[in-house]
Amino acid sequence: MRKGRSLKGPKAPRGQAPKLVTGRHHLFHGELSDAPGRNESWDHFLCYQENNRWVLITEGTDFSGTAELEATKDSMSTRQLLTWVLERDDEIRDTSFVQVDEPDESIEEQHKRAFGPYAERLREIAVEVGADYCVSCLDRWLKGAWPPVRNPPMLKILEVRGVTRRGIWIRIYHSVYDIETTLGPAYLYPPQEDGSAKLVLKTESSMSPGRLVKLPGEVLAKLEALRPELTKLNA
């Protein structure tokens, strides 16, 4: 673990400096060496402040790993930090591509929850510093009770525009259908025998596993008409 510079928190309301309740705690160490000459690494640290506020500190190196970059500091509420942490764990979980390439898991299996390395470590830190609200939210997330559901808009396919490629990783692409939905533009994977297919919104990350949707007959017919074009993309 690298030693960091002393931390000053962001300005609090009415000109009062926020109270720094704890020192900094190491959250995660990551490394990337997936390309020639790449030896990049980074570390995330957390400092807990009063009133459920956190400071996230990120230190890292350049692409080659030979020089350290300037550290960044972001002030977050507990809810913002939890959202960020869970997104990082999703990215780690999705790098295997299993859910995208083999979408044959049951819906129940896909929605089983378990802490990833970020959330697991955050809970340890929250317990240590007495951030009870953070611990409670993580425990409720594990049970599927956080964040609270607020009547999400219904997903519906509005238009099948054609075929395209979805970028997944460096030089890795999936041939998919280009569609428009009530939630915005999306990618649709070729349907399975039961008429269901994997759908991923274009606003989601390249590692997102998407969701399994049941396709109506008229959409299936349009996909069938476009199948020769999709085959050409795979050639």
Disulfide bonds with the S-S distance in Angstrom:
none
